[in-house]
Amino acid sequence: MNARQSLTKTRQFRNLLLSEQLEFICEAHNGLSAKIVEEAGFPGIWASGLSISAQFGVRDNNEASWTQVLEDLEFMSDATKIPILLDGDTGYGNFNNMQRLIRKLEQRNIAAVCIEDKLFPKTNSFLKGDAQPMADMHEFCGKIKAGKDAQTDPDFCVIARVEAFICGWGLTEALRRAEAYHQAGADGILIHSALSVPDEILAFKREWGNRCPVVIVPTKYYSTPTDVFRQHGFSMVIWANHMLRAAVSVMQKTARALKQSENLLSIEDKVAPVSEIFRLQNAAELLEAEERYLPRGAEGTSAVVLAASRGEELGGLTEEQPKTMVKIQGTPILSHIVDAYNAVGMKDILVVRGYKKEAVNLPNLTYVDNADYSQTGELASLFLALQSRKGLFQPTIISYGDVLFNKYIPQALCQEPDDCVIFVDSNWGDQTSYARLGGFVECTIPNSRKAFNAKVYLKQLGNQVPTDAIHGVWMGFLKLSSSAACDINNLLVQMLADPQNRKAGIPQLLQELLRRGYPIRVLYTVGHWLDINSLDDVVQAGNF
């Protein structure tokens, strides 16, 4: 931020208005164009009534309500650090409306407003301007006084726009009105002309002198050298509608090219890249803020689904396909699992196949085949999965191909920073079927209010945990950090070297980690999952 921008926006604008040199501000009509004007180096912005109404697709006749203009201004103000002068038409009503407008502009950090001495609803000055009636001078002076009385920031500026030349009243009326508005408290006078030469505004400035700053809008007399304005001592020049007009021209050309060519090659190298839009939107700031404020998400985490076994307990349902492909409501179990992972942003999903592997053929998955599935267990399948990463380990969630779960399960696992995390269902009851997972657990703290804000860790796991020590059942989920995945890969090399572990499952891995003092974080839940281990479970899964 430069020294100028360290000031309030109102002070910045007042300094521009009172500057000893000619200052320039440029039109903008929304947050993006305001940002572009600022980046171009302009010290201020003209919030053009014509441009704002045009970008809404309506006429410059107060067809856009003042609250709609105010909402647009808020985006412009938030997007920039330089002051904004609003083209406030006639003040959107009488003195009372003017006072409310000033209060609302100050709330949105708008630096100044320009109001014109015509009747509400206004008509653009370049549409039959000489036929437009002017406001009563005394009523307009009252509006200026009301606006100045309403402001709380002493630097907020009210610019009075004199339309006498536009409406055909001539120099004398322009001077009479400008003096009245100046005496009423206007901080500056905007003198407007529809001529293609600057004769009227130069004549006005010669008579006016330096009583107060004079602002001009050379839209019609655009060929006048800028030094002419400097030599006559004008305070500020407004480039009033050229951002919008330039955008319209390019959009029309682009639309015609697209319609004619029916492909993007005709225009892609002529338009700004999407990355430039992201830059103007300050997308980088949002990404940085997400890192600071959002919980850790599932993006960047992979999943390993162990689905090599047949599932003989389902009888005829698994004669021609493994259990993971048994359909629940017309969709394979594996598809439900994949959908739950996808729902939290996890796309990198590796499935370990074995029995009837050709039947496991869902798209967008990575497959590793355990050819010895009938002679090996889960550890062998997991080792094959980790080995397929070729040493490039990443955070990974390991789960089974026959366990359905709510998406909140992987989401919660990913948000925990611990290296090794499992989920435990504390509502285990007397369901001895959970023994199939080898999963009765004792933890450092049972699931209770005390455990809500505490870190809970696994103490023991297996079917030998005494009933009075059971705090729940392991649900078949294991999350590993990148470093933990590397550690587990090395540990599996050692464990699988022992023939006794050839058919070992994940519970044996967890027990070995406990034996070696490796901390295993526990997350508690009640329900939100279903282990499909019987025909009754298949039926129940339809309502999961």
C-alpha positions as CSV (number, residue, x, y, z in Angstrom):
1,M,0.0,0.0,0.0
2,N,1.4,3.4,-1.0
3,A,1.3,6.5,1.1
4,R,-1.8,7.8,-0.7
5,Q,-3.7,4.6,0.0
6,S,-2.8,4.6,3.7
7,L,-5.3,7.5,4.0
8,T,-9.0,6.9,4.3
9,K,-10.8,6.8,0.9
10,T,-12.6,10.0,1.7
11,R,-9.3,11.8,2.5
12,Q,-7.8,10.4,-0.7
13,F,-10.6,11.8,-2.8
14,R,-10.6,15.2,-1.1
15,N,-6.8,15.4,-1.7
16,L,-7.4,14.6,-5.4
17,L,-10.1,17.3,-5.6
18,L,-7.9,19.9,-4.0
19,S,-4.7,18.8,-5.8
20,E,-2.7,21.5,-7.5
21,Q,-2.3,19.3,-10.5
22,L,-4.9,17.9,-12.9
23,E,-6.1,14.5,-11.7
24,F,-7.8,11.8,-13.6
25,I,-10.3,9.2,-12.5
26,C,-11.8,6.4,-14.6
27,E,-15.2,4.7,-14.9
28,A,-16.0,1.3,-13.5
29,H,-19.3,-0.4,-13.1
30,N,-18.7,-3.5,-11.0
31,G,-16.0,-5.1,-8.7
32,L,-14.0,-6.6,-11.6
33,S,-13.8,-3.4,-13.6
34,A,-13.0,-1.4,-10.5
35,K,-10.1,-3.7,-9.8
36,I,-8.8,-3.2,-13.3
37,V,-9.1,0.6,-13.0
38,E,-7.1,0.5,-9.8
39,E,-4.4,-1.8,-11.2
40,A,-4.1,0.6,-14.2
41,G,-2.8,3.2,-11.7
42,F,-5.8,5.5,-11.5
43,P,-6.1,7.2,-8.1
44,G,-9.9,7.1,-8.1
45,I,-13.0,5.6,-9.7
46,W,-16.1,7.1,-11.3
47,A,-19.1,4.8,-10.6
48,S,-21.0,5.8,-13.7
49,G,-24.8,5.8,-13.6
50,L,-24.9,5.0,-17.3
51,S,-22.5,2.1,-17.0
52,I,-24.0,0.6,-13.9
53,S,-27.5,0.7,-15.4
54,A,-26.2,-0.6,-18.7
55,Q,-24.5,-3.6,-17.1
56,F,-27.8,-4.4,-15.5
57,G,-29.3,-4.2,-19.0
58,V,-31.6,-1.3,-18.2
59,R,-31.8,2.4,-19.3
60,D,-30.0,5.3,-17.6
61,N,-33.4,6.6,-16.4
62,N,-33.4,5.5,-12.8
63,E,-34.7,2.1,-13.9
64,A,-32.1,0.5,-11.6
65,S,-33.2,1.3,-8.1
66,W,-30.8,3.2,-5.8
67,T,-30.5,0.1,-3.6
68,Q,-29.4,-2.0,-6.6
69,V,-26.8,0.6,-7.4
70,L,-25.7,0.6,-3.7
71,E,-25.3,-3.2,-3.8
72,D,-23.1,-2.9,-6.9
73,L,-21.1,-0.1,-5.2
74,E,-20.4,-2.4,-2.2
75,F,-18.7,-4.9,-4.4
76,M,-16.7,-2.2,-6.1
77,S,-15.6,-0.7,-2.8
78,D,-14.7,-4.1,-1.3
79,A,-12.5,-4.9,-4.4
80,T,-10.4,-1.8,-4.2
81,K,-8.4,0.5,-2.0
82,I,-8.9,3.7,-4.0
83,P,-11.8,6.2,-3.6
84,I,-15.0,6.0,-5.5
85,L,-17.1,9.0,-6.7
86,L,-20.6,7.8,-7.3
87,D,-22.6,9.3,-10.2
88,G,-25.7,9.7,-7.9
89,D,-28.1,11.0,-10.6
90,T,-30.4,13.5,-8.8
91,G,-29.9,12.0,-5.4
92,Y,-32.7,9.5,-6.0
93,G,-35.5,11.7,-4.7
94,N,-35.8,14.8,-2.4
95,F,-33.6,16.0,0.5
96,N,-34.8,13.1,2.7
97,N,-33.7,10.5,0.1
98,M,-30.4,12.4,-0.2
99,Q,-29.7,12.2,3.5
100,R,-30.3,8.4,3.5
101,L,-28.1,8.0,0.5
102,I,-25.2,9.8,2.1
103,R,-25.5,7.6,5.2
104,K,-25.6,4.4,3.2
105,L,-22.6,5.5,1.0
106,E,-20.5,6.2,4.1
107,Q,-21.4,2.8,5.5
108,R,-20.0,1.2,2.3
109,N,-16.8,3.4,2.3
110,I,-17.7,5.4,-0.8
111,A,-15.7,8.6,-0.8
112,A,-18.0,11.1,-2.7
113,V,-21.2,11.5,-4.6
114,C,-22.1,13.7,-7.6
115,I,-25.7,14.9,-8.0
116,E,-27.2,16.7,-11.0
117,D,-29.7,19.5,-11.0
118,K,-32.4,17.8,-13.0
119,L,-35.7,16.1,-12.1
120,F,-36.2,12.6,-10.8
121,P,-36.4,10.3,-12.6
122,K,-33.5,11.6,-14.7
123,T,-32.7,11.0,-18.3
124,N,-29.2,10.7,-19.6
125,S,-27.8,14.1,-20.6
126,F,-27.0,13.0,-24.1
127,L,-30.6,12.0,-24.9
128,K,-32.4,15.2,-26.0
129,G,-30.7,17.2,-23.3
130,D,-32.0,20.5,-24.4
131,A,-35.5,19.4,-23.9
132,Q,-34.9,18.2,-20.3
133,P,-36.3,20.4,-17.4
134,M,-33.9,21.5,-14.7
135,A,-34.6,21.2,-11.0
136,D,-35.6,24.3,-9.0
137,M,-32.3,25.9,-7.9
138,H,-33.4,26.5,-4.3
139,E,-34.8,23.0,-3.9
140,F,-31.5,21.6,-5.2
141,C,-29.5,23.8,-2.8
142,G,-31.6,22.3,0.0
143,K,-30.7,18.8,-1.2
144,I,-27.0,19.7,-1.1
145,K,-27.3,21.2,2.5
146,A,-29.2,18.0,3.6
147,G,-26.5,15.8,2.2
148,K,-23.7,17.8,3.9
149,D,-25.6,17.8,7.2
150,A,-26.1,14.0,7.0
151,Q,-22.4,13.1,6.5
152,T,-20.4,12.0,9.6
153,D,-17.0,11.9,7.8
154,P,-15.8,15.5,7.4
155,D,-13.8,14.4,4.2
156,F,-16.9,13.0,2.4
157,C,-17.5,15.1,-0.7
158,V,-20.6,16.2,-2.5
159,I,-20.1,17.4,-6.1
160,A,-22.9,19.4,-7.7
161,R,-23.3,18.8,-11.4
162,V,-24.6,21.8,-13.3
163,E,-26.7,20.8,-16.4
164,A,-27.4,24.4,-17.6
165,F,-25.4,23.9,-20.8
166,I,-27.0,20.5,-21.5
167,C,-30.5,21.9,-21.1
168,G,-29.8,25.0,-23.3
169,W,-29.7,27.7,-20.6
170,G,-26.3,29.1,-21.3
171,L,-23.3,30.5,-19.4
172,T,-25.2,33.0,-17.2
173,E,-27.5,30.3,-15.7
174,A,-24.6,27.9,-15.3
175,L,-22.6,30.4,-13.3
176,R,-25.7,31.4,-11.2
177,R,-26.4,27.9,-10.3
178,A,-22.8,26.9,-9.6
179,E,-22.5,29.8,-7.2
180,A,-25.7,28.9,-5.4
181,Y,-24.5,25.3,-5.1
182,H,-21.1,26.4,-3.9
183,Q,-22.7,28.5,-1.2
184,A,-25.0,25.6,-0.2
185,G,-21.9,23.6,0.7
186,A,-20.9,21.7,-2.5
187,D,-17.3,20.6,-2.3
188,G,-16.9,20.9,-6.1
189,I,-18.7,21.8,-9.3
190,L,-19.0,19.4,-12.3
191,I,-19.7,21.4,-15.4
192,H,-21.2,19.4,-18.2
193,S,-21.4,20.0,-21.9
194,A,-22.7,18.1,-24.9
195,L,-20.7,20.0,-27.5
196,S,-17.9,18.4,-29.5
197,V,-15.7,21.3,-28.6
198,P,-14.8,22.6,-25.1
199,D,-15.9,26.1,-25.7
200,E,-18.7,26.1,-23.0
201,I,-16.7,24.6,-20.2
202,L,-13.7,26.8,-21.0
203,A,-15.9,29.9,-20.9
204,F,-17.4,28.7,-17.6
205,K,-13.9,28.2,-16.1
206,R,-12.7,31.6,-17.1
207,E,-15.6,33.3,-15.4
208,W,-15.6,31.0,-12.4
209,G,-11.9,31.2,-11.6
210,N,-10.8,29.3,-8.6
211,R,-13.8,29.7,-6.3
212,C,-13.9,25.9,-5.8
213,P,-12.7,22.9,-7.7
214,V,-14.2,22.2,-11.1
215,V,-14.6,18.7,-12.5
216,I,-15.2,17.9,-16.2
217,V,-16.3,14.9,-18.3
218,P,-14.9,15.3,-21.8
219,T,-16.9,12.5,-23.4
220,K,-18.1,14.6,-26.3
221,Y,-15.1,16.9,-26.7
222,Y,-12.7,14.0,-26.5
223,S,-10.3,15.4,-29.2
224,T,-9.4,18.4,-27.0
225,P,-5.7,18.1,-25.9
226,T,-5.4,17.4,-22.2
227,D,-3.0,20.3,-21.8
228,V,-5.9,22.7,-22.5
229,F,-7.6,21.4,-19.3
230,R,-4.3,21.9,-17.4
231,Q,-3.8,25.4,-18.6
232,H,-7.3,26.4,-17.5
233,G,-6.9,25.0,-14.0
234,F,-9.5,22.3,-13.9
235,S,-9.3,20.1,-10.9
236,M,-10.3,16.7,-12.2
237,V,-11.1,14.9,-15.5
238,I,-13.5,11.9,-15.5
239,W,-13.1,9.2,-18.2
240,A,-16.8,8.5,-17.9
241,N,-17.9,5.3,-19.7
242,H,-15.0,3.9,-21.7
243,M,-14.5,0.7,-19.7
244,L,-18.0,-0.4,-20.4
245,R,-17.9,0.7,-24.1
246,A,-14.6,-1.2,-24.6
247,A,-16.1,-4.3,-23.0
248,V,-19.2,-4.1,-25.1
249,S,-17.2,-3.8,-28.3
250,V,-15.0,-6.8,-27.5
251,M,-17.9,-9.0,-26.3
252,Q,-19.9,-8.3,-29.5
253,K,-16.9,-9.3,-31.6
254,T,-16.3,-12.4,-29.5
255,A,-19.9,-13.5,-29.7
256,R,-20.0,-13.1,-33.5
257,A,-16.8,-15.0,-33.9
258,L,-18.1,-17.9,-31.7
259,K,-21.4,-18.0,-33.5
260,Q,-19.7,-18.1,-36.9
261,S,-16.8,-20.6,-36.2
262,E,-18.6,-22.8,-33.7
263,N,-15.3,-23.5,-31.9
264,L,-13.1,-21.8,-29.3
265,L,-9.9,-21.7,-31.4
266,S,-11.1,-18.5,-33.1
267,I,-11.1,-16.5,-29.9
268,E,-9.1,-18.3,-27.2
269,D,-5.8,-16.4,-27.9
270,K,-7.7,-13.1,-28.0
271,V,-9.3,-13.2,-24.6
272,A,-7.9,-13.1,-21.1
273,P,-7.0,-16.6,-19.7
274,V,-9.1,-17.9,-16.9
275,S,-6.0,-17.6,-14.6
276,E,-6.2,-13.8,-15.1
277,I,-9.8,-13.8,-13.9
278,F,-8.7,-15.8,-10.8
279,R,-5.9,-13.4,-10.2
280,L,-8.3,-10.4,-10.3
281,Q,-10.6,-12.2,-8.0
282,N,-7.7,-12.7,-5.6
283,A,-8.3,-16.5,-5.6
284,A,-4.8,-17.0,-4.1
285,E,-5.9,-15.2,-0.9
286,L,-8.9,-17.6,-0.6
287,L,-6.6,-20.7,-1.0
288,E,-4.3,-19.3,1.7
289,A,-7.2,-18.6,4.0
290,E,-8.6,-22.1,3.5
291,E,-5.3,-23.5,4.7
292,R,-5.5,-21.4,7.8
293,Y,-9.2,-21.8,8.7
294,L,-10.8,-24.9,7.2
295,P,-10.4,-28.3,8.7
296,R,-8.2,-30.7,6.8
297,G,-10.2,-32.1,3.9
298,A,-10.0,-35.4,2.1
299,E,-8.3,-34.0,-1.0
300,G,-4.9,-35.5,-1.4
301,T,-5.9,-38.6,0.6
302,S,-6.1,-42.0,-1.2
303,A,-8.2,-45.0,-0.3
304,V,-7.4,-48.7,-0.4
305,V,-10.4,-51.0,-0.5
306,L,-9.5,-54.6,0.4
307,A,-11.9,-56.7,-1.7
308,A,-10.0,-59.9,-2.6
309,S,-12.2,-62.5,-0.8
310,R,-15.3,-64.2,-2.1
311,G,-17.7,-63.9,0.9
312,E,-18.8,-67.5,1.1
313,E,-21.3,-66.6,3.8
314,L,-23.6,-65.1,1.2
315,G,-23.9,-68.4,-0.6
316,G,-25.1,-68.3,-4.2
317,L,-24.8,-64.5,-4.4
318,T,-21.1,-64.9,-4.6
319,E,-20.7,-67.9,-6.9
320,E,-20.0,-65.7,-9.9
321,Q,-18.8,-62.5,-8.3
322,P,-17.1,-61.4,-5.1
323,K,-19.1,-60.0,-2.2
324,T,-18.0,-56.5,-3.0
325,M,-20.0,-56.7,-6.3
326,V,-23.3,-57.9,-4.7
327,K,-25.9,-55.3,-5.5
328,I,-27.7,-53.2,-2.9
329,Q,-30.7,-51.5,-4.5
330,G,-29.4,-52.3,-7.9
331,T,-25.9,-51.0,-7.2
332,P,-22.8,-53.0,-6.2
333,I,-21.5,-52.6,-2.7
334,L,-18.2,-51.4,-4.1
335,S,-20.0,-48.6,-6.0
336,H,-21.6,-47.4,-2.7
337,I,-18.2,-47.3,-1.1
338,V,-16.7,-45.4,-4.0
339,D,-19.6,-42.9,-3.9
340,A,-19.0,-42.2,-0.2
341,Y,-15.3,-41.6,-0.8
342,N,-16.0,-39.4,-3.9
343,A,-18.5,-37.4,-1.8
344,V,-15.7,-36.0,0.3
345,G,-13.3,-35.3,-2.6
346,M,-11.4,-38.6,-2.6
347,K,-10.8,-39.7,-6.2
348,D,-7.7,-41.8,-5.8
349,I,-9.2,-45.2,-4.9
350,L,-7.2,-48.4,-5.2
351,V,-9.1,-51.8,-5.0
352,V,-7.4,-55.0,-4.3
353,R,-9.1,-57.8,-6.2
354,G,-8.8,-61.6,-6.0
355,Y,-11.8,-63.9,-6.3
356,K,-13.5,-63.5,-9.7
357,K,-11.4,-60.4,-10.3
358,E,-12.8,-59.9,-13.8
359,A,-16.2,-59.2,-12.2
360,V,-14.8,-56.2,-10.3
361,N,-14.7,-53.7,-13.2
362,L,-16.1,-50.3,-12.0
363,P,-14.6,-47.3,-13.9
364,N,-12.2,-44.7,-12.6
365,L,-10.6,-47.0,-10.1
366,T,-7.1,-48.4,-9.8
367,Y,-6.8,-52.2,-9.4
368,V,-4.2,-54.4,-7.8
369,D,-4.7,-58.2,-8.0
370,N,-3.9,-60.6,-5.3
371,A,-3.4,-63.8,-7.2
372,D,-2.9,-65.8,-3.9
373,Y,-6.1,-64.5,-2.3
374,S,-7.2,-68.0,-1.3
375,Q,-4.0,-68.6,0.6
376,T,-3.3,-65.1,2.0
377,G,-5.1,-62.6,4.1
378,E,-5.6,-58.8,4.4
379,L,-2.0,-58.0,5.2
380,A,-0.8,-59.5,1.9
381,S,-3.4,-57.5,0.0
382,L,-2.5,-54.3,1.8
383,F,1.2,-54.9,1.1
384,L,0.4,-55.3,-2.6
385,A,-1.5,-52.0,-2.5
386,L,1.3,-50.1,-0.8
387,Q,3.9,-51.6,-3.0
388,S,2.0,-50.4,-6.1
389,R,2.7,-46.8,-4.9
390,K,6.4,-47.4,-5.7
391,G,7.6,-45.6,-2.6
392,L,5.4,-42.6,-3.2
393,F,3.3,-42.8,-0.1
394,Q,0.5,-40.4,0.7
395,P,-2.2,-40.2,3.4
396,T,-4.4,-43.3,3.0
397,I,-7.6,-44.7,4.4
398,I,-7.9,-48.5,4.4
399,S,-11.3,-50.1,4.5
400,Y,-13.1,-53.3,3.5
401,G,-15.0,-54.0,0.3
402,D,-18.0,-55.2,2.3
403,V,-18.5,-52.4,4.8
404,L,-20.9,-49.5,3.9
405,F,-20.4,-46.2,5.6
406,N,-21.6,-42.6,5.9
407,K,-19.3,-40.1,4.2
408,Y,-18.7,-38.5,7.5
409,I,-16.4,-41.4,8.4
410,P,-13.6,-40.7,5.9
411,Q,-14.2,-37.0,6.3
412,A,-13.5,-37.2,10.0
413,L,-10.5,-39.5,9.5
414,C,-8.9,-37.0,7.1
415,Q,-9.3,-34.1,9.5
416,E,-7.2,-35.8,12.2
417,P,-3.5,-35.0,12.1
418,D,-2.4,-38.2,14.0
419,D,-0.3,-40.7,12.0
420,C,-2.6,-43.7,12.7
421,V,-6.3,-43.3,13.3
422,I,-9.2,-45.8,13.6
423,F,-12.9,-45.5,14.1
424,V,-14.7,-47.3,17.0
425,D,-18.4,-47.8,17.4
426,S,-19.2,-47.5,21.1
427,N,-22.7,-49.0,20.6
428,W,-21.5,-52.6,20.2
429,G,-24.0,-54.3,22.5
430,D,-23.9,-58.1,22.5
431,Q,-23.3,-58.4,18.8
432,T,-20.7,-61.2,18.7
433,S,-20.8,-61.0,14.9
434,Y,-18.3,-58.2,15.3
435,A,-15.7,-60.7,16.2
436,R,-15.3,-61.4,12.4
437,L,-13.5,-58.1,12.2
438,G,-11.4,-59.1,15.2
439,G,-12.5,-55.8,16.6
440,F,-13.4,-55.5,20.2
441,V,-11.4,-52.6,21.7
442,E,-10.4,-51.1,25.0
443,C,-9.4,-47.4,24.8
444,T,-7.8,-44.9,27.1
445,I,-11.2,-43.3,27.7
446,P,-14.7,-44.7,27.0
447,N,-17.1,-42.8,24.8
448,S,-18.5,-40.2,27.2
449,R,-18.7,-36.5,27.7
450,K,-15.2,-36.6,29.1
451,A,-13.9,-38.1,25.8
452,F,-15.6,-35.4,23.7
453,N,-12.7,-33.0,23.8
454,A,-10.0,-35.4,24.7
455,K,-7.6,-37.4,22.6
456,V,-8.5,-41.1,22.9
457,Y,-6.0,-43.8,22.0
458,L,-6.3,-47.6,21.6
459,K,-5.1,-49.8,24.5
460,Q,-5.9,-53.3,23.1
461,L,-7.9,-54.9,20.3
462,G,-9.1,-58.4,19.6
463,N,-11.6,-61.0,20.6
464,Q,-9.9,-61.6,23.9
465,V,-10.7,-58.2,25.4
466,P,-12.6,-58.8,28.7
467,T,-16.3,-57.9,28.4
468,D,-16.1,-55.3,31.2
469,A,-13.2,-53.6,29.4
470,I,-14.8,-53.3,26.0
471,H,-15.4,-49.7,24.9
472,G,-16.6,-50.5,21.5
473,V,-15.8,-52.4,18.3
474,W,-13.3,-51.5,15.6
475,M,-15.3,-50.7,12.4
476,G,-12.6,-51.7,9.8
477,F,-11.2,-48.3,9.0
478,L,-7.6,-47.3,9.4
479,K,-6.1,-44.0,8.3
480,L,-2.4,-43.6,7.8
481,S,-0.4,-40.5,7.3
482,S,2.3,-40.4,4.5
483,S,5.0,-41.3,7.0
484,A,2.8,-44.0,8.7
485,A,2.1,-45.6,5.3
486,C,5.8,-45.8,4.8
487,D,6.3,-47.3,8.3
488,I,3.5,-49.8,7.7
489,N,5.0,-50.9,4.4
490,N,8.3,-51.7,6.1
491,L,6.5,-53.4,9.0
492,L,4.5,-55.6,6.6
493,V,7.8,-56.8,5.0
494,Q,8.8,-58.1,8.4
495,M,5.4,-59.5,9.4
496,L,4.8,-61.3,6.1
497,A,8.3,-62.9,6.3
498,D,6.8,-65.0,9.1
499,P,4.6,-67.9,7.6
500,Q,2.3,-67.6,10.6
501,N,1.1,-64.2,9.3
502,R,0.4,-65.4,5.8
503,K,-3.4,-65.2,6.4
504,A,-3.2,-62.4,9.0
505,G,-5.6,-59.5,8.9
506,I,-5.5,-55.8,9.8
507,P,-6.3,-56.6,13.5
508,Q,-3.0,-58.4,13.7
509,L,-1.3,-55.3,12.3
510,L,-2.9,-53.1,14.8
511,Q,-1.9,-55.4,17.6
512,E,1.7,-55.4,16.4
513,L,1.7,-51.6,16.3
514,L,0.5,-51.6,19.9
515,R,3.1,-54.0,20.9
516,R,5.8,-51.7,19.4
517,G,4.3,-48.7,21.3
518,Y,2.9,-47.0,18.1
519,P,0.1,-44.6,19.2
520,I,-3.2,-45.4,17.5
521,R,-5.7,-42.5,17.7
522,V,-9.4,-43.5,18.3
523,L,-12.4,-41.6,17.0
524,Y,-15.8,-42.7,18.5
525,T,-19.1,-42.9,16.7
526,V,-22.5,-44.6,17.2
527,G,-23.6,-46.3,14.0
528,H,-23.2,-44.8,10.5
529,W,-21.8,-48.0,9.1
530,L,-22.8,-51.5,8.2
531,D,-20.7,-54.7,7.9
532,I,-22.4,-57.0,5.3
533,N,-21.8,-60.5,6.6
534,S,-25.0,-62.3,6.0
535,L,-28.1,-62.4,3.7
536,D,-30.0,-60.4,6.4
537,D,-27.3,-57.7,6.2
538,V,-27.9,-57.5,2.5
539,V,-31.6,-56.9,3.1
540,Q,-30.8,-54.4,5.8
541,A,-28.3,-52.6,3.6
542,G,-31.2,-51.6,1.3
543,N,-32.3,-49.2,4.1
544,F,-28.8,-48.0,5.0
